[in-house]
Amino acid sequence: MEEMEEELKCPVCGSFYREPILLPCSHNLCQACARNILVQTPESESPRSRRASGSGASDYDYLDLDKMSLYSEADSGYGSYGGFASAPTTPSQKSPNGVRVFPPAMPPPAAHLSPALAPVPRNSCITCPQCHRSLILDDRGLRGFPKNRVLEGVIDRYQQSKAAALKCQLCEKAPKEATVMCEQCDVFYCDPCRLRCHPPRGPLAKHRLVPPAQGRVSRRLSPRKVSTCTDHELENHSMYCVQCKMPVCYQCLEEGKHSNHEVKALGAMWKLHKSQLSQALNGLSDRAKEAKEFLVQLRNMVQQIQENSVEFEACLVAQCDALIDALNRRKAQLLARVNKEHEHKLKVVRDQISHCTVKLRQTTGLMEYCLEVIKENDPSGFLQISDALIRRVHLTEDQWGKGTLTPRMTTDFDLSLDNSPLLQSIHQLDFVQMKVPATPILQLEECCTHNSSATLSWKQPPLSTVPAEGYILELDDGNGGQFREVYVGKETMCTVDGLHFNSTYNARIKAFNKAGVSQYSKTLVLQTPEDTDSEEQTLPFPVPSERLPLRRMSPFSSTLNLQPSFPRRSYFDFRSSPHQLSLHSSLQSLNVPGGNFETQSAPYSQLVDIKKLLAVAWFAFDPGSAHSDIIFSNDNLTVTCSSYDDRVVLGKTGFSKGVHYWELTVDRYDNHPDPAFGVARIDVTKDVMLGKDDKAWAMYVDNNRSWFMHNNSHTNRTEGGIAKGATVGVLLDLNRKTLTFFINDEQQGPIAFENVDGLFFPAVSLNRNVQVTLHTGLPVPDFYSSRASIA
């Protein structure tokens, strides 16, 4: 019962309710506290003046909050009433529980009068401290509010249950705390006295033993106060008015206040409302039980977070220590190289010093010898050796002149440590995903079949916190062979067309990120049919243990078409990657063991070149990359604009290979604008006409003629325009690297652009005078296909 204590306290004084009164908003106040928050209103706002003017509909008129504000928006407390000049502001105070209340602006009531009988100032207003609804009191004042006797009874029981523990009435010396009370004997017992004086046998076995608190309530001497009518204090409530939702007395009925209202017996309505409250409590009890379980889960999460934090901190410290150890090892290696260079320089210089020292000593000896020879006075003896000495002197001089006096090593170290990449890496050091993603879940309600197409849809588990960078869809060859990757990307839906007939395919999906690859999902088993019925059918996929036939258009199953679904942008680029087979290799591995396959019966027996298979895409316009003035509808297939200026919107799907064709129908065409249709890069300018910059290739057209435009260069003016209901076709052939336009199934001018290469997105620019609808997944026009086959 401790959680109930806040329900039993007055929002003004913060104490248990004393003589609580019930406001029309169903909230309660102490009668004394209600007097404290009364505010006197001007005469023009009184109920009497309102009734006189015909505006008063009831005894309690709620104030217009635009004229008067009784609480401060800054602190959500109550402020003084300052809406009229005749009502001076009154300083306010805060109650113990934080609610701002008004001190009484009038002299306190006489001591011999109770708060209910004390006079209330004329034209008084009271505001509920909890819901802030204001109302003006009538002539009855606070006596017009009913007293909440039920709340008083609950408070009495609660206070008695919180009182001091009851003592045993049969203990001879120091009374012990009572544990039970016998309702028949009206005696409190402790456990020893109950076993000794009140054994559970014989006549005493039929006595009812209750807890002491419950027994104390049952033996209270003060009788329950009977609720009386607020208009007739001497009359008890005996009936209940259904329209007014309040108990009434017989005198109220005789006076005709509820003459046209439905009135029922008070006891019957008491039981009915008790039953309704019990039923409402059952639902609330379920929510409370769920809340308790949720709190247990949150507390367990706190413990788990603490454990994971310790583990993660230890892992982080270990990783940083490993980086420091690696840096220290590299430091030692670099220092070893510096020491090696140092020793090498010293060795070279020391060798040169030794060589020069020997050479200088030889030169000095030769010089001294020559000086002594010059001192000889014997001409013939001097001439015998002078030629040889002169040659030796010149030879020695030449030896000193061949770079001998140039140092063979510099004093500078030519090593320079490039630490900028490492410093940059350290500054960029951050947390990355350290766990593999959870196993994807196949969304069976979104999986379906359409003709010869099978669509698979999947998602991450709801409580998974580890993001996935992409998904890998695998199918086997229809004969129980090995699984092959047929789609790798970020999309969560993929359509596979052209499966073999009378074959059983197995499909599975897994997720991956930088940390690794998740486990495989459950395997779906698909059985393709034998008949050639082309009727369209859409069916939910079964659980993995069941089999469902796929519908198809013809008995010749020749293509495997990978179509990532929108709402996410996809790129039709079938280049190989570590996680992805090329389109050709995927098709080859699925359809034929050797590379091509041949059908088994005429008239469909023919050899199919897998490399010529084309990818057909279904897509819509992309709200995420479009200009803010673009208006979307029809599941993002229809667009218009709110501006008179041209704005650009792109498709969700980008193309880098293959042949792709889509059409746009003109739903609205007013005042002869110039919409533009074509393709663009992802970073095309969005606030000018398509083709104004170098990132778009487009045809803009009015009601009479068209032009091709790229990088603001206008070419190939062609007669023939558009009107409401016209169809504009765009053919992007990335095999031939060309872009061609059509109007109403006729080619508009020559090939618009050649040598287009890269990643392109379907694009349109329009203003508020145009509305177009996109149609995708269309086959290439027949005449273009025949022309391409001839070429």
VENLIN-V569160 format. One record per residue. N is the residue number from 0. RES is the residue in one letter. PHI is phi as a letter, one per 30 degrees, with the letter a starting at -180 (none if undefined). PSI is psi in degrees with one decimal (999 if undefined). OMEGA is omega in whole degrees, -180 to 180 (* if undefined). Layout:
# VENLIN-V569160
n:res:phi:psi:omega
N:RES:PHI:PSI:OMEGA
N:RES:PHI:PSI:OMEGA
This chain:
# VENLIN-V569160
n:res:phi:psi:omega
0:M:none:-7.1:-177
1:E:d:-30.8:179
2:E:d:-20.3:-177
3:M:d:-9.7:-170
4:E:d:-36.1:-179
5:E:d:-27.9:178
6:E:d:-19.5:-175
7:L:c:6.7:-177
8:K:c:143.1:-179
9:C:d:135.2:180
10:P:d:-10.7:-179
11:V:c:-55.6:-176
12:C:c:-17.8:179
13:G:i:3.4:179
14:S:c:173.8:177
15:F:d:144.4:-179
16:Y:e:137.4:173
17:R:b:118.7:-175
18:E:h:61.5:-176
19:P:d:142.5:174
20:I:c:151.4:-176
21:L:c:118.5:179
22:L:d:160.6:178
23:P:d:-22.2:179
24:C:d:6.9:178
25:S:i:4.9:174
26:H:c:163.2:-174
27:N:c:156.2:175
28:L:b:148.5:167
29:C:d:146.1:-179
30:Q:d:-38.7:179
31:A:d:-40.2:179
32:C:d:-33.8:178
33:A:d:-37.8:177
34:R:d:-33.9:-177
35:N:d:-25.7:-176
36:I:c:13.0:175
37:L:d:144.7:177
38:V:b:134.5:-180
39:Q:d:132.7:-177
40:T:c:162.6:178
41:P:d:161.3:-178
42:E:d:-33.5:-177
43:S:d:-17.8:-179
44:E:c:2.3:-176
45:S:d:155.6:178
46:P:d:-33.5:-178
47:R:d:-43.7:-179
48:S:d:-32.9:178
49:R:d:-42.2:179
50:R:d:-35.2:179
51:A:d:-35.0:179
52:S:d:-1.9:178
53:G:i:8.0:-178
54:S:c:-8.5:-177
55:G:d:120.6:-178
56:A:c:-17.0:-177
57:S:a:172.9:-180
58:D:d:-31.7:-178
59:Y:c:112.5:-178
60:D:c:121.3:177
61:Y:d:137.5:-175
62:L:d:153.5:173
63:D:d:113.2:-175
64:L:d:-13.5:174
65:D:d:-26.6:180
66:K:d:-27.7:-170
67:M:b:131.9:177
68:S:b:122.9:-177
69:L:c:7.7:177
70:Y:b:152.5:-177
71:S:d:130.7:178
72:E:d:-18.4:-178
73:A:d:-43.1:-176
74:D:b:8.7:179
75:S:h:20.1:175
76:G:c:-175.8:-177
77:Y:c:138.7:177
78:G:c:-177.2:-180
79:S:d:159.8:-179
80:Y:d:114.8:-178
81:G:b:27.1:-176
82:G:d:-16.0:-177
83:F:b:151.8:-177
84:A:d:-26.4:-177
85:S:d:-6.1:-179
86:A:c:94.3:-180
87:P:d:148.2:-179
88:T:d:147.1:-178
89:T:b:127.2:179
90:P:d:142.8:-176
91:S:c:159.8:179
92:Q:b:167.7:178
93:K:c:137.4:178
94:S:d:171.7:-178
95:P:e:-29.0:-180
96:N:c:14.4:172
97:G:j:-3.7:180
98:V:d:133.0:-179
99:R:d:127.2:-177
100:V:b:165.3:179
101:F:c:131.8:171
102:P:d:152.5:-179
103:P:d:127.9:-178
104:A:d:2.4:-179
105:M:b:166.3:179
106:P:d:145.2:-179
107:P:d:154.5:-180
108:P:d:159.6:179
109:A:d:150.9:-174
110:A:d:-29.0:-176
111:H:d:-3.0:179
112:L:c:138.8:176
113:S:d:161.3:179
114:P:e:-32.4:-179
115:A:d:-31.4:-177
116:L:c:-15.1:-179
117:A:d:143.4:-178
118:P:d:142.9:177
119:V:c:134.6:180
120:P:e:149.7:-179
121:R:d:146.9:179
122:N:h:44.0:180
123:S:d:151.5:-180
124:C:b:144.9:177
125:I:b:140.9:179
126:T:c:131.1:179
127:C:d:127.5:-179
128:P:d:-14.1:-175
129:Q:c:-46.0:-180
130:C:c:-4.7:176
131:H:i:21.1:175
132:R:d:133.6:-176
133:S:c:146.1:177
134:L:b:154.1:-179
135:I:c:132.4:-178
136:L:d:148.6:176
137:D:c:-163.8:-177
138:D:d:-22.6:179
139:R:d:-18.0:-180
140:G:i:-140.2:-179
141:L:d:-16.9:179
142:R:d:-13.8:178
143:G:d:-11.1:178
144:F:c:137.0:179
145:P:d:148.9:176
146:K:d:135.6:-177
147:N:d:85.8:-180
148:R:d:-32.3:179
149:V:d:-42.6:179
150:L:d:-38.1:177
151:E:d:-42.5:179
152:G:d:-40.4:179
153:V:d:-41.4:179
154:I:d:-41.0:179
155:D:d:-46.6:-180
156:R:d:-38.0:-179
157:Y:d:-43.7:-180
158:Q:d:-36.7:179
159:Q:d:-36.6:179
160:S:d:-24.3:179
161:K:c:-3.8:-178
162:A:d:178.4:-178
163:A:d:151.6:-178
164:A:d:140.9:179
165:L:d:149.4:-179
166:K:c:155.0:177
167:C:d:139.9:-177
168:Q:c:-2.1:-177
169:L:c:-3.7:178
170:C:d:135.0:-176
171:E:d:-42.3:-177
172:K:c:-113.1:-179
173:A:d:113.1:-178
174:P:d:135.7:177
175:K:d:169.3:180
176:E:d:133.1:-179
177:A:d:144.3:179
178:T:c:-25.9:179
179:V:b:166.1:173
180:M:b:135.3:177
181:C:c:121.2:-179
182:E:d:-32.4:180
183:Q:d:-43.5:180
184:C:d:-21.7:-177
185:D:h:46.5:-178
186:V:b:140.0:175
187:F:c:133.8:-178
188:Y:b:145.5:163
189:C:c:172.8:-176
190:D:d:-47.1:180
191:P:d:-42.0:-179
192:C:d:-33.4:178
193:R:d:-40.9:180
194:L:d:-30.9:-177
195:R:d:-42.9:-172
196:C:c:-16.4:-176
197:H:b:64.9:-178
198:P:d:147.6:-178
199:P:d:59.2:178
200:R:a:164.0:-179
201:G:i:-146.7:-180
202:P:d:-28.4:-178
203:L:d:-16.6:-178
204:A:d:-23.8:-179
205:K:d:-3.7:179
206:H:d:148.5:-179
207:R:c:120.0:179
208:L:c:130.7:-178
209:V:b:162.4:176
210:P:d:154.3:-177
211:P:e:-40.6:-178
212:A:d:-43.1:179
213:Q:d:-37.6:177
214:G:d:-35.4:179
215:R:d:-38.7:179
216:V:d:-40.8:-176
217:S:d:-22.6:-178
218:R:c:14.5:179
219:R:d:139.1:-178
220:L:d:-29.0:-175
221:S:d:125.7:-179
222:P:d:154.5:178
223:R:d:133.1:179
224:K:d:136.4:-179
225:V:d:132.8:-180
226:S:d:130.8:-179
227:T:c:165.0:-179
228:C:d:140.9:180
229:T:d:-28.1:179
230:D:d:-29.2:-178
231:H:b:93.1:-170
232:E:d:-19.1:-179
233:L:d:-5.6:-178
234:E:c:137.2:175
235:N:d:154.0:176
236:H:d:131.3:-180
237:S:b:-18.5:-179
238:M:b:171.7:-179
239:Y:b:125.7:178
240:C:d:119.0:-177
241:V:d:-40.9:-179
242:Q:d:-45.0:-179
243:C:d:-15.5:-179
244:K:h:50.6:-179
245:M:a:149.1:174
246:P:d:147.5:179
247:V:b:165.0:178
248:C:c:173.3:-179
249:Y:d:-33.3:-178
250:Q:d:-35.4:176
251:C:d:-38.9:180
252:L:d:-38.4:-180
253:E:d:-31.0:179
254:E:d:-9.4:175
255:G:i:14.3:-180
256:K:d:-26.0:-178
257:H:b:39.3:-172
258:S:d:-38.9:-178
259:N:c:12.2:-178
260:H:c:156.7:176
261:E:d:123.1:-177
262:V:c:133.7:180
263:K:b:166.2:-180
264:A:d:141.7:-176
265:L:d:-40.7:-179
266:G:d:-41.3:180
267:A:d:-44.9:179
268:M:d:-31.5:177
269:W:d:-47.7:179
270:K:d:-40.3:-180
271:L:d:-47.4:-179
272:H:d:-33.0:175
273:K:d:-42.3:178
274:S:d:-43.0:179
275:Q:d:-40.6:178
276:L:d:-38.6:179
277:S:d:-42.4:178
278:Q:d:-41.3:177
279:A:d:-37.0:179
280:L:d:-30.7:178
281:N:d:-46.1:177
282:G:d:-41.7:179
283:L:d:-35.0:178
284:S:d:-39.7:177
285:D:d:-42.7:179
286:R:d:-39.1:179
287:A:d:-38.4:178
288:K:d:-43.4:176
289:E:d:-38.2:179
290:A:d:-40.2:178
291:K:d:-43.8:178
292:E:d:-37.5:178
293:F:d:-39.2:177
294:L:d:-40.0:176
295:V:d:-42.3:178
296:Q:d:-43.0:179
297:L:d:-39.6:178
298:R:d:-39.3:176
299:N:d:-35.5:178
300:M:d:-36.6:178
301:V:e:-46.2:179
302:Q:d:-43.0:-180
303:Q:d:-39.2:178
304:I:d:-41.3:179
305:Q:d:-44.9:179
306:E:d:-44.4:180
307:N:d:-33.3:179
308:S:d:-44.4:178
309:V:d:-44.1:180
310:E:d:-42.4:-179
311:F:d:-39.7:178
312:E:d:-41.5:178
313:A:d:-41.1:178
314:C:d:-41.5:179
315:L:d:-44.1:179
316:V:d:-41.5:180
317:A:d:-41.5:180
318:Q:d:-42.7:178
319:C:d:-40.3:177
320:D:d:-37.9:178
321:A:d:-39.3:177
322:L:d:-40.7:179
323:I:d:-41.6:178
324:D:d:-43.0:178
325:A:d:-39.5:179
326:L:d:-39.3:178
327:N:d:-39.4:178
328:R:d:-42.6:178
329:R:d:-35.9:176
330:K:d:-44.5:178
331:A:d:-40.8:179
332:Q:d:-43.2:180
333:L:d:-39.5:177
334:L:d:-36.9:177
335:A:d:-39.9:177
336:R:d:-38.9:178
337:V:d:-42.6:179
338:N:d:-36.4:178
339:K:d:-43.2:177
340:E:d:-37.7:178
341:H:d:-46.8:179
342:E:d:-37.9:180
343:H:d:-44.9:179
344:K:d:-45.5:180
345:L:d:-39.7:-179
346:K:d:-44.4:-180
347:V:d:-45.4:-179
348:V:d:-41.6:180
349:R:d:-38.1:176
350:D:d:-40.1:179
351:Q:d:-37.5:177
352:I:d:-43.8:-179
353:S:d:-43.0:180
354:H:d:-45.1:-179
355:C:d:-35.5:180
356:T:d:-45.8:179
357:V:d:-45.2:-178
358:K:d:-39.7:180
359:L:d:-37.6:178
360:R:d:-41.3:178
361:Q:d:-40.7:180
362:T:d:-43.0:179
363:T:d:-41.3:179
364:G:d:-40.7:179
365:L:d:-39.5:180
366:M:d:-44.0:-179
367:E:d:-37.5:179
368:Y:d:-42.5:-180
369:C:d:-36.9:179
370:L:d:-37.8:178
371:E:d:-35.9:178
372:V:d:-37.6:-180
373:I:d:-27.1:-178
374:K:d:-13.5:-179
375:E:d:144.1:-178
376:N:c:5.8:-179
377:D:c:107.1:-177
378:P:d:-44.1:-176
379:S:d:-40.8:179
380:G:d:-37.3:-180
381:F:d:-42.4:-178
382:L:d:-23.7:178
383:Q:d:-31.5:-176
384:I:c:-3.6:-174
385:S:d:-41.6:-179
386:D:d:-43.3:180
387:A:d:-40.0:179
388:L:d:-39.6:179
389:I:d:-42.4:179
390:R:d:-41.2:-180
391:R:d:-40.2:-180
392:V:d:-45.4:179
393:H:d:-38.7:179
394:L:d:-42.1:179
395:T:d:-38.4:178
396:E:d:-40.5:178
397:D:d:-34.8:179
398:Q:d:-36.2:177
399:W:d:-20.1:-176
400:G:c:2.1:-178
401:K:c:44.8:177
402:G:i:12.6:-180
403:T:d:-29.9:-178
404:L:c:15.0:176
405:T:c:130.6:-180
406:P:d:137.2:179
407:R:d:-6.4:-177
408:M:b:141.0:177
409:T:d:160.6:178
410:T:d:-15.6:-179
411:D:d:148.1:175
412:F:c:126.2:-177
413:D:d:3.7:180
414:L:d:135.4:178
415:S:b:119.5:-177
416:L:d:121.3:178
417:D:c:95.6:-178
418:N:c:1.6:-178
419:S:d:-42.2:177
420:P:d:-39.0:-180
421:L:d:-41.9:178
422:L:d:-40.5:178
423:Q:d:-40.4:178
424:S:d:-37.2:179
425:I:d:-42.5:178
426:H:d:-31.7:-180
427:Q:d:1.1:-179
428:L:d:122.9:-176
429:D:a:172.9:-179
430:F:d:137.6:173
431:V:b:169.0:-179
432:Q:d:124.0:-175
433:M:c:2.5:-179
434:K:b:149.8:176
435:V:d:151.9:-179
436:P:d:163.8:178
437:A:d:162.4:-180
438:T:d:128.5:179
439:P:d:155.7:179
440:I:c:126.9:176
441:L:d:127.4:179
442:Q:d:93.0:-175
443:L:d:-30.6:-178
444:E:d:-17.2:179
445:E:c:-6.8:177
446:C:d:138.8:-177
447:C:a:170.6:174
448:T:b:145.1:180
449:H:b:108.5:-175
450:N:h:-121.9:-179
451:S:c:13.4:-177
452:S:c:142.3:173
453:A:b:125.1:-178
454:T:c:126.7:177
455:L:c:136.9:179
456:S:b:142.6:-177
457:W:b:170.3:179
458:K:a:166.5:175
459:Q:d:152.8:177
460:P:e:147.3:-174
461:P:e:-38.9:-176
462:L:c:11.5:-179
463:S:d:126.7:179
464:T:c:-1.3:-179
465:V:c:113.2:-178
466:P:d:151.6:176
467:A:c:135.6:178
468:E:d:-19.9:-180
469:G:a:178.7:-177
470:Y:b:153.5:179
471:I:b:116.8:178
472:L:c:132.2:-178
473:E:b:139.3:172
474:L:b:152.1:173
475:D:d:-174.6:-175
476:D:d:5.5:-179
477:G:i:-2.3:180
478:N:b:22.0:-180
479:G:i:17.8:-180
480:G:d:-164.3:-177
481:Q:d:151.9:176
482:F:d:145.8:177
483:R:b:146.9:178
484:E:d:123.5:179
485:V:c:-14.5:176
486:Y:a:135.2:173
487:V:b:123.1:179
488:G:l:-172.0:-175
489:K:d:-10.5:-177
490:E:d:158.7:179
491:T:c:19.5:176
492:M:a:140.4:-179
493:C:b:136.6:178
494:T:c:129.3:180
495:V:c:121.2:-179
496:D:c:162.4:169
497:G:i:36.6:176
498:L:d:154.9:178
499:H:d:153.8:179
500:F:d:156.6:179
501:N:h:42.4:-179
502:S:b:153.9:179
503:T:c:118.0:-179
504:Y:c:145.3:174
505:N:c:132.7:-179
506:A:b:144.5:177
507:R:a:162.9:-175
508:I:b:147.9:174
509:K:b:159.0:-179
510:A:c:159.5:179
511:F:b:155.4:169
512:N:b:-166.7:-176
513:K:d:-25.5:-178
514:A:d:-22.7:-180
515:G:l:-160.5:-174
516:V:c:141.2:179
517:S:d:176.9:174
518:Q:d:162.6:179
519:Y:d:150.7:173
520:S:d:178.3:174
521:K:d:147.4:-176
522:T:d:130.7:174
523:L:c:132.1:178
524:V:c:122.1:-176
525:L:b:129.8:178
526:Q:c:117.4:178
527:T:d:150.5:-174
528:P:d:171.6:178
529:E:c:-31.3:-175
530:D:d:171.5:-177
531:T:c:20.7:179
532:D:d:127.4:-177
533:S:c:12.7:-179
534:E:d:135.1:-179
535:E:d:139.1:-180
536:Q:b:139.2:178
537:T:b:118.3:-176
538:L:b:148.0:174
539:P:d:148.0:176
540:F:d:150.0:176
541:P:d:176.4:171
542:V:d:161.7:-173
543:P:e:-27.9:-176
544:S:d:-14.6:-179
545:E:c:169.8:-180
546:R:b:144.1:-178
547:L:b:127.6:180
548:P:d:142.0:175
549:L:d:141.6:177
550:R:d:150.7:-179
551:R:b:164.9:-173
552:M:d:-37.7:-175
553:S:b:164.3:-180
554:P:d:-4.9:-179
555:F:c:103.9:-178
556:S:c:105.5:-169
557:S:b:-17.0:-173
558:T:b:150.8:169
559:L:b:110.9:-170
560:N:c:116.9:-179
561:L:c:120.0:-175
562:Q:b:91.1:175
563:P:d:136.2:-176
564:S:d:152.2:165
565:F:d:154.9:38
566:P:c:8.5:180
567:R:c:152.5:179
568:R:d:136.7:179
569:S:b:157.5:-177
570:Y:b:119.2:-179
571:F:d:71.5:179
572:D:b:106.9:-172
573:F:c:42.2:176
574:R:d:153.1:-179
575:S:d:150.0:176
576:S:b:168.9:179
577:P:e:-25.6:-177
578:H:c:9.7:-170
579:Q:b:131.2:170
580:L:d:155.1:175
581:S:d:163.2:180
582:L:e:-43.3:-177
583:H:d:-44.1:-178
584:S:d:-35.1:179
585:S:d:-45.0:-180
586:L:d:-40.6:-178
587:Q:d:-40.7:-179
588:S:d:-28.4:-179
589:L:d:-43.9:-170
590:N:d:-35.3:-175
591:V:b:144.3:177
592:P:d:-32.6:-171
593:G:c:-11.7:180
594:G:k:-40.4:173
595:N:b:165.5:176
596:F:b:157.5:-177
597:E:b:137.5:178
598:T:d:161.4:-169
599:Q:c:-13.3:-174
600:S:b:149.5:175
601:A:d:155.7:6
602:P:c:15.8:-174
603:Y:c:5.9:-178
604:S:d:114.7:178
605:Q:a:157.3:-179
606:L:c:130.6:-176
607:V:c:128.9:176
608:D:d:110.3:-176
609:I:d:-31.3:-175
610:K:d:-18.5:-178
611:K:c:0.3:-180
612:L:d:141.9:-176
613:L:c:151.7:177
614:A:c:125.9:179
615:V:c:133.1:-172
616:A:c:141.2:169
617:W:c:128.5:-178
618:F:a:171.8:177
619:A:b:178.4:175
620:F:d:154.5:-174
621:D:c:106.6:178
622:P:d:-26.4:-176
623:G:d:-33.2:-177
624:S:c:-2.9:-176
625:A:d:162.0:174
626:H:d:150.4:-176
627:S:d:-18.3:180
628:D:d:-9.3:-179
629:I:d:136.1:-180
630:I:c:127.0:-176
631:F:c:151.1:174
632:S:a:176.8:175
633:N:h:49.7:-180
634:D:h:39.5:177
635:N:i:21.2:175
636:L:c:-18.1:180
637:T:c:134.1:-178
638:V:b:150.8:168
639:T:b:-166.4:-174
640:C:b:151.1:177
641:S:c:-1.2:-176
642:S:c:155.2:174
643:Y:d:-15.3:177
644:D:d:156.8:-180
645:D:d:134.3:178
646:R:b:148.1:-173
647:V:c:139.5:173
648:V:b:139.4:-179
649:L:c:160.4:171
650:G:d:162.6:-178
651:K:d:-22.4:-172
652:T:c:134.0:175
653:G:c:146.2:-177
654:F:b:139.8:175
655:S:b:-12.8:177
656:K:b:158.6:175
657:G:j:179.9:179
658:V:c:128.4:-173
659:H:b:137.8:-177
660:Y:b:133.0:176
661:W:b:160.8:-178
662:E:b:156.9:177
663:L:b:125.6:177
664:T:c:140.4:-179
665:V:d:107.5:-179
666:D:d:-31.5:-179
667:R:b:134.4:-178
668:Y:b:101.4:-176
669:D:c:141.9:171
670:N:i:24.4:172
671:H:h:55.6:176
672:P:d:178.2:-179
673:D:b:75.7:175
674:P:d:154.2:-179
675:A:b:140.8:-178
676:F:b:143.7:178
677:G:l:-144.7:180
678:V:b:161.2:-178
679:A:a:163.3:171
680:R:d:166.4:-178
681:I:d:-27.7:-177
682:D:c:29.4:179
683:V:d:151.5:176
684:T:d:131.4:-171
685:K:c:-9.1:-174
686:D:c:17.3:174
687:V:b:171.5:179
688:M:d:143.7:179
689:L:d:128.5:-179
690:G:j:-5.9:179
691:K:d:-28.7:179
692:D:c:-177.9:-177
693:D:d:12.2:-179
694:K:c:16.4:180
695:A:b:146.0:177
696:W:b:115.9:-167
697:A:b:164.1:169
698:M:c:119.8:174
699:Y:c:143.8:-167
700:V:b:144.2:173
701:D:c:-154.8:-176
702:N:d:-6.7:-177
703:N:b:-31.2:-171
704:R:a:172.9:-179
705:S:b:161.1:176
706:W:b:151.5:170
707:F:c:143.8:-177
708:M:b:132.9:173
709:H:b:130.8:-180
710:N:h:39.4:177
711:N:i:21.5:177
712:S:c:120.2:-176
713:H:c:128.9:-178
714:T:b:162.9:169
715:N:h:64.4:173
716:R:d:129.7:-176
717:T:b:134.6:178
718:E:d:149.9:-179
719:G:j:121.0:-177
720:G:b:-158.6:-176
721:I:b:163.3:174
722:A:b:-178.7:178
723:K:d:130.4:-178
724:G:j:-8.1:179
725:A:d:158.3:179
726:T:b:127.4:178
727:V:c:123.3:179
728:G:c:143.3:179
729:V:b:122.8:-179
730:L:c:113.2:180
731:L:c:108.3:-180
732:D:c:96.0:-179
733:L:d:-10.4:172
734:N:d:-41.8:177
735:R:c:-7.6:179
736:K:i:47.1:-180
737:T:b:159.2:177
738:L:b:124.3:-176
739:T:b:147.8:-178
740:F:b:152.1:179
741:F:b:147.2:172
742:I:b:119.5:-179
743:N:h:48.8:175
744:D:i:11.3:175
745:E:c:135.9:-180
746:Q:d:131.3:-178
747:Q:c:100.6:180
748:G:i:-171.5:178
749:P:d:-173.1:172
750:I:e:124.4:-171
751:A:d:-48.5:-176
752:F:b:144.6:177
753:E:b:165.6:179
754:N:h:35.8:174
755:V:d:126.9:-174
756:D:b:140.0:179
757:G:k:-155.8:-180
758:L:c:122.6:-176
759:F:b:146.8:176
760:F:c:137.1:173
761:P:e:141.4:-174
762:A:b:150.8:177
763:V:b:142.7:169
764:S:b:136.4:-177
765:L:a:170.4:175
766:N:b:-167.7:-172
767:R:d:-10.1:180
768:N:d:-0.6:-176
769:V:b:141.9:170
770:Q:b:131.6:-177
771:V:b:156.0:177
772:T:b:135.8:-175
773:L:c:138.4:175
774:H:b:121.3:-174
775:T:b:178.4:-178
776:G:i:26.3:-176
777:L:c:148.4:176
778:P:d:159.6:177
779:V:d:139.4:178
780:P:e:143.4:-174
781:D:d:-43.3:-176
782:F:d:-31.4:178
783:Y:d:-38.0:179
784:S:d:-42.8:179
785:S:d:-38.0:177
786:R:d:-40.5:-180
787:A:d:-36.7:-180
788:S:d:-35.3:178
789:I:d:-40.3:180
790:A:d:999:*
